[in-house]
Amino acid sequence: MARLFNCGIEFIIEMSTSDKDEYVDKKSLAKVGVFGLLFLVIINLIFYNKKHISTSPDAVHFTQSAWIYFNNIRSYYYLKSVDSASGFEIYKHRKFTASLGEKDLNIRLIVSLREQMAFLYPEFPQINQKLESAQILTSRDTIQLFPADAFEMKENFIRLLPAVEGGESLQLFLNGQVYTNSIYANKKARKYLAQMIYDYLKLTSGR
């Protein structure tokens, strides 16, 4: 996949940088742009196949090929920052973040390149007391978000995914009290949260 991607990029660079001193053919540049866009769409369709994602809840490591795919294709949908203390790369889904309600939890994708590990972890709201527990209640399940380690968190998001896609009512409890009865009520927020979970599962699927 990496070789195919690099060949496509090299072709684009070669076409766009050749004959700098000559007249720029706008039609040729347009063709190059279309080719580049088509290339990315085809790669995305080939490798981002949700039906073929099979991942263990306790597998949080990723392969080099999975990282190359995420970093070159899927990361387009994310805003990236780097935590200077830990060296972790932190990704926030652009459209998911933009669609959040006032009491919705933003979710971060945290990547450790040194350890080749990735985690999903929520941003908890500021409350007037120390956070001791956080759960999301679906119609059939109670999903523990805090306290929970990074390995448990993956299993929890796998369990949350069907409720998100199924449009179930979701309640957020903090310290045993209802914080909101309608977390992720916005359909777009659910859509992009599901997309983010799939991105994470693809990254850590070992393929």
Accessible surface in RSA format (square Angstrom, percent):
REM  Atomic radii and reference values for relative SASA: ProtOr
REM  Chains: A
REM  Algorithm: Lee & Richards
REM  Probe-radius: 1.40
REM  Slices: 20
REM RES _ NUM      All-atoms   Total-Side   Main-Chain    Non-polar    All polar
REM                ABS   REL    ABS   REL    ABS   REL    ABS   REL    ABS   REL
RES MET A   1    59.15  30.6  14.09   9.3  45.06 107.3  14.68  12.5  44.47  58.9
RES ALA A   2    32.01  29.4  28.86  44.5   3.15   7.2  29.31  41.3   2.69   7.1
RES ARG A   3   197.88  83.1 190.72  97.2   7.16  17.1  71.28  97.4 126.60  76.7
RES LEU A   4    92.23  51.4  87.87  62.9   4.36  11.0  90.72  63.7   1.51   4.1
RES PHE A   5    22.52  11.3  22.52  13.9   0.00   0.0  22.52  13.7   0.00   0.0
RES ASN A   6    75.53  52.1  74.64  72.1   0.89   2.1  14.32  34.5  61.21  59.2
RES CYS A   7    69.06  52.2  62.69  69.9   6.37  15.0  22.90  58.0  46.16  49.8
RES GLY A   8     5.53   6.8   0.00   N/A   5.53   6.8   4.97  13.7   0.56   1.3
RES ILE A   9    59.99  34.1  59.99  44.7   0.00   0.0  59.99  43.2   0.00   0.0
RES GLU A  10   109.63  62.9 105.78  80.0   3.84   9.2  40.33  78.0  69.30  56.6
RES PHE A  11    88.02  44.0  84.81  52.5   3.21   8.4  87.44  53.0   0.58   1.7
RES ILE A  12    43.13  24.5  43.13  32.1   0.00   0.0  43.13  31.1   0.00   0.0
RES ILE A  13    94.35  53.7  93.46  69.6   0.89   2.2  94.35  67.9   0.00   0.0
RES GLU A  14   119.01  68.3 113.39  85.8   5.63  13.4  39.77  76.9  79.24  64.7
RES MET A  15    79.50  41.2  66.60  44.1  12.90  30.7  40.71  34.6  38.78  51.4
RES SER A  16    60.56  51.2  33.47  44.7  27.09  62.4  24.70  52.6  35.86  50.2
RES THR A  17    60.67  43.2  52.76  53.5   7.91  18.9  40.55  54.5  20.13  30.4
RES SER A  18    62.26  52.6  41.17  54.9  21.09  48.6  36.36  77.4  25.90  36.3
RES ASP A  19    92.84  65.0  70.80  70.5  22.04  52.1  16.71  39.3  76.12  75.9
RES LYS A  20   162.27  79.2 128.14  78.6  34.13  81.3  80.38  72.3  81.89  87.2
RES ASP A  21   150.38 105.3 111.90 111.4  38.49  91.0  39.09  92.0 111.30 111.0
RES GLU A  22   109.95  63.1  96.88  73.3  13.08  31.1  41.41  80.1  68.54  56.0
RES TYR A  23   193.26  90.2 160.98  91.6  32.28  84.0 134.85 101.3  58.41  72.0
RES VAL A  24    80.97  53.3  72.72  65.8   8.25  19.9  77.36  67.2   3.61   9.8
RES ASP A  25    72.00  50.4  66.83  66.5   5.17  12.2  21.45  50.5  50.55  50.4
RES LYS A  26   157.92  77.0 150.85  92.6   7.08  16.8  94.78  85.3  63.14  67.3
RES LYS A  27   161.75  78.9 157.61  96.7   4.15   9.9 103.95  93.6  57.81  61.6
RES SER A  28    41.83  35.3  40.38  53.9   1.44   3.3  17.29  36.8  24.54  34.4
RES LEU A  29    77.26  43.0  69.17  49.5   8.09  20.3  69.49  48.8   7.77  20.9
RES ALA A  30    59.53  54.7  45.86  70.8  13.67  31.1  58.14  81.9   1.39   3.7
RES LYS A  31   149.77  73.1 142.65  87.5   7.12  16.9  89.46  80.5  60.32  64.2
RES VAL A  32    11.35   7.5  10.05   9.1   1.30   3.1  11.13   9.7   0.22   0.6
RES GLY A  33    44.41  54.8   0.00   N/A  44.41  54.8  37.50 102.9   6.90  15.5
RES VAL A  34    99.41  65.4  96.96  87.8   2.45   5.9  98.24  85.4   1.17   3.2
RES PHE A  35    81.83  40.9  78.53  48.6   3.30   8.6  81.26  49.3   0.58   1.6
RES GLY A  36     8.03   9.9   0.00   N/A   8.03   9.9   7.76  21.3   0.27   0.6
RES LEU A  37   118.88  66.2 114.75  82.1   4.12  10.4 116.62  81.9   2.26   6.1
RES LEU A  38    97.68  54.4  95.20  68.1   2.48   6.2  97.31  68.3   0.37   1.0
RES PHE A  39    22.36  11.2  19.13  11.8   3.23   8.4  22.30  13.5   0.06   0.2
RES LEU A  40    70.35  39.2  69.21  49.5   1.14   2.9  69.48  48.8   0.87   2.3
RES VAL A  41    69.18  45.5  66.29  60.0   2.88   6.9  69.10  60.0   0.08   0.2
RES ILE A  42    78.98  44.9  78.70  58.6   0.29   0.7  78.98  56.9   0.00   0.0
RES ILE A  43     2.35   1.3   2.35   1.8   0.00   0.0   2.35   1.7   0.00   0.0
RES ASN A  44    31.38  21.6  30.70  29.7   0.68   1.6   3.12   7.5  28.25  27.3
RES LEU A  45   131.14  73.0 113.93  81.5  17.21  43.3 116.16  81.6  14.98  40.3
RES ILE A  46   101.60  57.8  78.62  58.6  22.98  55.4  85.35  61.5  16.25  44.1
RES PHE A  47    59.69  29.9  56.09  34.7   3.59   9.3  58.33  35.4   1.36   3.9
RES TYR A  48    32.92  15.4  20.39  11.6  12.53  32.6  20.39  15.3  12.53  15.4
RES ASN A  49    50.83  35.0  45.16  43.6   5.67  13.7   9.92  23.9  40.90  39.5
RES LYS A  50    95.95  46.8  83.89  51.5  12.05  28.7  41.52  37.4  54.42  58.0
RES LYS A  51   192.10  93.7 155.41  95.4  36.69  87.4 107.81  97.0  84.29  89.8
RES HIS A  52   112.11  61.3 104.69  72.8   7.42  19.0  68.59  70.7  43.52  50.6
RES ILE A  53    27.73  15.8   4.70   3.5  23.03  55.5   5.75   4.1  21.99  59.7
RES SER A  54    67.62  57.1  57.37  76.6  10.25  23.6  37.13  79.1  30.49  42.7
RES THR A  55    32.91  23.4   5.15   5.2  27.77  66.2  11.30  15.2  21.62  32.7
RES SER A  56    52.68  44.5  41.76  55.7  10.92  25.2  35.70  76.0  16.98  23.8
RES PRO A  57    56.31  41.0  56.27  51.3   0.04   0.2  56.27  46.5   0.04   0.3
RES ASP A  58   100.27  70.2  87.89  87.5  12.39  29.3  33.69  79.3  66.58  66.4
RES ALA A  59    37.62  34.6  31.40  48.5   6.22  14.1  37.62  53.0   0.00   0.0
RES VAL A  60     0.35   0.2   0.18   0.2   0.17   0.4   0.18   0.2   0.17   0.5
RES HIS A  61   105.15  57.5  99.50  69.2   5.65  14.5  68.52  70.6  36.63  42.6
RES PHE A  62     8.30   4.2   1.21   0.7   7.09  18.5   3.02   1.8   5.27  15.1
RES THR A  63    52.64  37.4  46.79  47.4   5.85  13.9  52.56  70.6   0.08   0.1
RES GLN A  64   103.83  58.1  99.10  72.4   4.73  11.3  51.50 109.6  52.33  39.7
RES SER A  65    57.89  48.9  52.50  70.1   5.39  12.4  42.61  90.7  15.28  21.4
RES ALA A  66     2.98   2.7   0.17   0.3   2.81   6.4   2.40   3.4   0.58   1.5
RES TRP A  67    22.48   9.0  22.48  10.9   0.00   0.0  10.66   5.7  11.82  19.2
RES ILE A  68    39.99  22.8  39.08  29.1   0.91   2.2  39.99  28.8   0.00   0.0
RES TYR A  69     4.63   2.2   4.05   2.3   0.58   1.5   4.63   3.5   0.00   0.0
RES PHE A  70     3.01   1.5   3.01   1.9   0.00   0.0   3.01   1.8   0.00   0.0
RES ASN A  71    63.88  44.0  53.37  51.6  10.51  25.3   0.16   0.4  63.71  61.6
RES ASN A  72    60.55  41.8  37.87  36.6  22.69  54.6   5.49  13.2  55.06  53.2
RES ILE A  73    16.14   9.2   9.81   7.3   6.33  15.3  11.88   8.6   4.26  11.6
RES ARG A  74     7.73   3.2   7.73   3.9   0.00   0.0   2.03   2.8   5.69   3.4
RES SER A  75    24.02  20.3  17.58  23.5   6.44  14.8   5.73  12.2  18.29  25.6
RES TYR A  76   165.95  77.5 154.56  87.9  11.39  29.6 116.81  87.8  49.14  60.6
RES TYR A  77    57.44  26.8  55.46  31.6   1.98   5.2  22.90  17.2  34.54  42.6
RES TYR A  78     5.42   2.5   0.00   0.0   5.42  14.1   0.00   0.0   5.42   6.7
RES LEU A  79    98.52  54.9  94.95  67.9   3.56   9.0  95.98  67.4   2.54   6.8
RES LYS A  80   112.35  54.8  77.74  47.7  34.61  82.4  39.39  35.5  72.96  77.7
RES SER A  81    62.70  53.0  55.69  74.3   7.01  16.2  47.56 101.3  15.14  21.2
RES VAL A  82    89.04  58.6  60.52  54.8  28.52  68.7  61.16  53.1  27.88  75.6
RES ASP A  83    56.00  39.2  49.81  49.6   6.20  14.7  11.86  27.9  44.14  44.0
RES SER A  84   114.90  97.1  80.35 107.2  34.55  79.6  54.04 115.1  60.86  85.3
RES ALA A  85   102.07  93.8  58.17  89.8  43.91  99.9  70.11  98.7  31.96  84.7
RES SER A  86    47.51  40.1  24.92  33.3  22.59  52.0  33.21  70.7  14.30  20.0
RES GLY A  87    45.76  56.4   0.00   N/A  45.76  56.4  27.42  75.2  18.34  41.1
RES PHE A  88    67.42  33.7  67.42  41.8   0.00   0.0  67.42  40.9   0.00   0.0
RES GLU A  89    19.07  10.9  19.07  14.4   0.00   0.0   2.84   5.5  16.23  13.3
RES ILE A  90    31.49  17.9  30.91  23.0   0.58   1.4  30.91  22.3   0.58   1.6
RES TYR A  91     2.95   1.4   2.95   1.7   0.00   0.0   2.63   2.0   0.33   0.4
RES LYS A  92    64.43  31.4  64.33  39.5   0.09   0.2  28.27  25.4  36.16  38.5
RES HIS A  93     0.37   0.2   0.37   0.3   0.00   0.0   0.37   0.4   0.00   0.0
RES ARG A  94   114.02  47.9 107.06  54.6   6.97  16.6  37.92  51.8  76.11  46.1
RES LYS A  95   107.88  52.6 105.09  64.5   2.78   6.6  58.78  52.9  49.10  52.3
RES PHE A  96     0.00   0.0   0.00   0.0   0.00   0.0   0.00   0.0   0.00   0.0
RES THR A  97    52.27  37.2  42.52  43.1   9.75  23.2  42.48  57.1   9.79  14.8
RES ALA A  98    91.07  83.7  49.47  76.3  41.60  94.6  60.98  85.9  30.09  79.7
RES SER A  99    15.42  13.0   5.70   7.6   9.73  22.4  12.98  27.6   2.45   3.4
RES LEU A 100    41.02  22.8  15.88  11.4  25.14  63.2  15.88  11.2  25.14  67.7
RES GLY A 101    38.36  47.3   0.00   N/A  38.36  47.3  32.13  88.2   6.23  14.0
RES GLU A 102   178.98 102.8 133.62 101.1  45.36 108.0  60.03 116.1 118.95  97.1
RES LYS A 103    97.22  47.4  91.58  56.2   5.63  13.4  51.51  46.4  45.70  48.7
RES ASP A 104    23.57  16.5   7.28   7.2  16.29  38.5   0.00   0.0  23.57  23.5
RES LEU A 105     2.64   1.5   2.22   1.6   0.42   1.1   2.64   1.9   0.00   0.0
RES ASN A 106    16.36  11.3  13.92  13.5   2.44   5.9   6.76  16.3   9.60   9.3
RES ILE A 107     3.53   2.0   3.53   2.6   0.00   0.0   3.53   2.5   0.00   0.0
RES ARG A 108    57.24  24.0  57.24  29.2   0.00   0.0   1.90   2.6  55.34  33.5
RES LEU A 109     0.09   0.1   0.09   0.1   0.00   0.0   0.09   0.1   0.00   0.0
RES ILE A 110    25.75  14.7  25.75  19.2   0.00   0.0  25.75  18.5   0.00   0.0
RES VAL A 111     0.06   0.0   0.00   0.0   0.06   0.1   0.00   0.0   0.06   0.2
RES SER A 112     5.79   4.9   4.65   6.2   1.14   2.6   3.63   7.7   2.16   3.0
RES LEU A 113    77.01  42.9  63.75  45.6  13.26  33.3  63.94  44.9  13.07  35.2
RES ARG A 114   201.52  84.6 163.38  83.3  38.15  90.8  83.92 114.7 117.61  71.3
RES GLU A 115    90.58  52.0  80.89  61.2   9.69  23.1  22.61  43.7  67.97  55.5
RES GLN A 116    67.83  37.9  67.83  49.6   0.00   0.0  16.10  34.3  51.73  39.2
RES MET A 117    29.72  15.4  29.72  19.7   0.00   0.0  14.33  12.2  15.39  20.4
RES ALA A 118     0.00   0.0   0.00   0.0   0.00   0.0   0.00   0.0   0.00   0.0
RES PHE A 119    27.15  13.6  27.08  16.8   0.07   0.2  27.15  16.5   0.00   0.0
RES LEU A 120     1.44   0.8   0.19   0.1   1.25   3.1   0.19   0.1   1.25   3.4
RES TYR A 121    50.61  23.6  50.61  28.8   0.00   0.0  37.28  28.0  13.33  16.4
RES PRO A 122     0.69   0.5   0.00   0.0   0.69   2.5   0.00   0.0   0.69   4.3
RES GLU A 123    57.28  32.9  49.45  37.4   7.83  18.7  22.32  43.2  34.96  28.5
RES PHE A 124    43.53  21.8  21.21  13.1  22.31  58.1  21.48  13.0  22.05  63.1
RES PRO A 125    35.10  25.6  15.69  14.3  19.41  70.6  26.40  21.8   8.70  54.0
RES GLN A 126   177.51  99.3 150.24 109.8  27.27  64.9  65.19 138.8 112.32  85.2
RES ILE A 127    51.33  29.2  22.69  16.9  28.64  69.0  29.61  21.3  21.72  58.9
RES ASN A 128   166.94 115.1 125.34 121.1  41.60 100.2  38.21  92.0 128.73 124.4
RES GLN A 129   115.33  64.5  99.98  73.1  15.35  36.6  35.23  75.0  80.10  60.7
RES LYS A 130   168.15  82.0 149.02  91.4  19.13  45.5 101.49  91.4  66.66  71.0
RES LEU A 131    35.58  19.8  25.99  18.6   9.58  24.1  25.99  18.3   9.58  25.8
RES GLU A 132   118.54  68.1 103.50  78.3  15.05  35.8  30.68  59.3  87.87  71.7
RES SER A 133    22.07  18.6  22.07  29.4   0.00   0.0  15.18  32.3   6.89   9.7
RES ALA A 134     0.00   0.0   0.00   0.0   0.00   0.0   0.00   0.0   0.00   0.0
RES GLN A 135    29.00  16.2  29.00  21.2   0.00   0.0   5.21  11.1  23.79  18.0
RES ILE A 136     2.82   1.6   2.82   2.1   0.00   0.0   2.82   2.0   0.00   0.0
RES LEU A 137    49.04  27.3  47.50  34.0   1.54   3.9  47.50  33.4   1.54   4.1
RES THR A 138    19.61  13.9   3.82   3.9  15.79  37.6   1.98   2.7  17.63  26.6
RES SER A 139    86.15  72.8  43.48  58.0  42.66  98.3  50.00 106.5  36.14  50.6
RES ARG A 140   187.41  78.7 147.57  75.2  39.83  94.8  80.42 109.9 106.99  64.8
RES ASP A 141    49.03  34.3  39.82  39.6   9.21  21.8  18.65  43.9  30.38  30.3
RES THR A 142    75.99  54.0  62.96  63.8  13.02  31.0  38.77  52.1  37.22  56.3
RES ILE A 143     0.28   0.2   0.28   0.2   0.00   0.0   0.28   0.2   0.00   0.0
RES GLN A 144    58.91  32.9  58.56  42.8   0.36   0.8  35.52  75.6  23.39  17.7
RES LEU A 145     2.36   1.3   2.36   1.7   0.00   0.0   2.36   1.7   0.00   0.0
RES PHE A 146    60.62  30.3  60.62  37.5   0.00   0.0  60.62  36.8   0.00   0.0
RES PRO A 147    83.21  60.6  73.65  67.1   9.57  34.8  74.32  61.4   8.89  55.3
RES ALA A 148    16.12  14.8   1.58   2.4  14.54  33.1   5.72   8.1  10.40  27.6
RES ASP A 149    78.93  55.3  66.85  66.5  12.07  28.6  41.67  98.1  37.25  37.2
RES ALA A 150    26.74  24.6  20.99  32.4   5.74  13.1  21.05  29.6   5.69  15.1
RES PHE A 151    89.85  44.9  87.11  54.0   2.74   7.1  87.45  53.0   2.39   6.8
RES GLU A 152    87.17  50.0  84.47  63.9   2.70   6.4  33.05  63.9  54.13  44.2
RES MET A 153     0.25   0.1   0.25   0.2   0.00   0.0   0.25   0.2   0.00   0.0
RES LYS A 154     0.79   0.4   0.11   0.1   0.69   1.6   0.31   0.3   0.48   0.5
RES GLU A 155    77.72  44.6  77.72  58.8   0.00   0.0   7.24  14.0  70.48  57.5
RES ASN A 156     8.50   5.9   8.41   8.1   0.09   0.2   0.17   0.4   8.33   8.1
RES PHE A 157     3.64   1.8   3.33   2.1   0.31   0.8   3.64   2.2   0.00   0.0
RES ILE A 158    49.22  28.0  45.28  33.7   3.94   9.5  45.28  32.6   3.94  10.7
RES ARG A 159    89.39  37.5  73.49  37.5  15.90  37.9  39.69  54.2  49.70  30.1
RES LEU A 160     1.70   0.9   1.70   1.2   0.00   0.0   1.70   1.2   0.00   0.0
RES LEU A 161    15.66   8.7  15.66  11.2   0.00   0.0  15.66  11.0   0.00   0.0
RES PRO A 162    73.59  53.6  63.58  58.0  10.01  36.4  68.33  56.4   5.25  32.6
RES ALA A 163     4.29   3.9   3.89   6.0   0.41   0.9   3.89   5.5   0.41   1.1
RES VAL A 164     2.59   1.7   0.26   0.2   2.33   5.6   0.26   0.2   2.33   6.3
RES GLU A 165    97.25  55.8  59.07  44.7  38.18  90.9  31.84  61.6  65.41  53.4
RES GLY A 166    59.47  73.3   0.00   N/A  59.47  73.3  30.32  83.2  29.15  65.3
RES GLY A 167    51.69  63.7   0.00   N/A  51.69  63.7  22.76  62.5  28.93  64.8
RES GLU A 168    30.99  17.8  23.68  17.9   7.32  17.4  24.41  47.2   6.58   5.4
RES SER A 169    82.01  69.3  63.30  84.5  18.71  43.1  52.73 112.3  29.28  41.0
RES LEU A 170     0.69   0.4   0.00   0.0   0.69   1.7   0.00   0.0   0.69   1.9
RES GLN A 171    55.80  31.2  55.80  40.8   0.00   0.0   7.54  16.0  48.27  36.6
RES LEU A 172     0.00   0.0   0.00   0.0   0.00   0.0   0.00   0.0   0.00   0.0
RES PHE A 173    39.02  19.5  39.02  24.2   0.00   0.0  39.02  23.7   0.00   0.0
RES LEU A 174     9.66   5.4   6.08   4.4   3.58   9.0   6.08   4.3   3.58   9.6
RES ASN A 175    30.12  20.8   9.89   9.6  20.23  48.7  12.81  30.8  17.31  16.7
RES GLY A 176    48.49  59.8   0.00   N/A  48.49  59.8  29.66  81.4  18.83  42.2
RES GLN A 177   124.82  69.8 123.18  90.0   1.65   3.9  40.44  86.1  84.38  64.0
RES VAL A 178    75.86  49.9  47.81  43.3  28.05  67.6  47.82  41.5  28.04  76.1
RES TYR A 179    54.62  25.5  43.86  25.0  10.76  28.0  30.95  23.3  23.67  29.2
RES THR A 180    17.86  12.7  11.26  11.4   6.60  15.7   7.37   9.9  10.50  15.9
RES ASN A 181    88.31  60.9  79.28  76.6   9.03  21.7  27.27  65.6  61.04  59.0
RES SER A 182    66.73  56.4  56.50  75.4  10.23  23.6  32.34  68.9  34.38  48.2
RES ILE A 183     0.67   0.4   0.00   0.0   0.67   1.6   0.16   0.1   0.51   1.4
RES TYR A 184     1.14   0.5   1.14   0.7   0.00   0.0   0.43   0.3   0.71   0.9
RES ALA A 185    71.69  65.9  43.98  67.9  27.71  63.0  50.33  70.9  21.36  56.6
RES ASN A 186    66.35  45.8  54.35  52.5  12.01  28.9  22.86  55.0  43.50  42.0
RES LYS A 187   176.35  86.0 168.70 103.5   7.65  18.2 111.58 100.4  64.77  69.0
RES LYS A 188   130.11  63.5 129.06  79.2   1.06   2.5  72.26  65.0  57.85  61.6
RES ALA A 189     0.00   0.0   0.00   0.0   0.00   0.0   0.00   0.0   0.00   0.0
RES ARG A 190    28.14  11.8  27.33  13.9   0.81   1.9  14.93  20.4  13.21   8.0
RES LYS A 191   128.39  62.6 115.59  70.9  12.80  30.5  76.15  68.5  52.24  55.6
RES TYR A 192    24.77  11.6  24.77  14.1   0.00   0.0   7.50   5.6  17.27  21.3
RES LEU A 193     0.35   0.2   0.35   0.3   0.00   0.0   0.35   0.2   0.00   0.0
RES ALA A 194     7.75   7.1   7.75  12.0   0.00   0.0   7.75  10.9   0.00   0.0
RES GLN A 195    35.00  19.6  34.27  25.0   0.73   1.7   4.87  10.4  30.12  22.8
RES MET A 196     0.27   0.1   0.15   0.1   0.11   0.3   0.15   0.1   0.11   0.1
RES ILE A 197     0.03   0.0   0.03   0.0   0.00   0.0   0.03   0.0   0.00   0.0
RES TYR A 198    31.90  14.9  31.90  18.1   0.00   0.0   8.35   6.3  23.55  29.0
RES ASP A 199     2.18   1.5   0.00   0.0   2.18   5.2   0.63   1.5   1.55   1.5
RES TYR A 200     0.84   0.4   0.84   0.5   0.00   0.0   0.41   0.3   0.43   0.5
RES LEU A 201    11.93   6.6  11.93   8.5   0.00   0.0  11.93   8.4   0.00   0.0
RES LYS A 202    27.92  13.6  27.92  17.1   0.00   0.0   7.47   6.7  20.45  21.8
RES LEU A 203     1.51   0.8   0.15   0.1   1.36   3.4   1.37   1.0   0.14   0.4
RES THR A 204     2.99   2.1   0.00   0.0   2.99   7.1   0.00   0.0   2.99   4.5
RES SER A 205    16.08  13.6   0.48   0.6  15.59  35.9   0.87   1.9  15.21  21.3
RES GLY A 206    47.18  58.2   0.00   N/A  47.18  58.2  21.81  59.8  25.37  56.8
RES ARG A 207   140.46  59.0 113.42  57.8  27.05  64.4  64.51  88.2  75.95  46.0
END  Absolute sums over single chains surface
CHAIN  1 A    12072.6       9961.1       2111.4       6878.5       5194.1
END  Absolute sums over all chains
TOTAL         12072.6       9961.1       2111.4       6878.5       5194.1
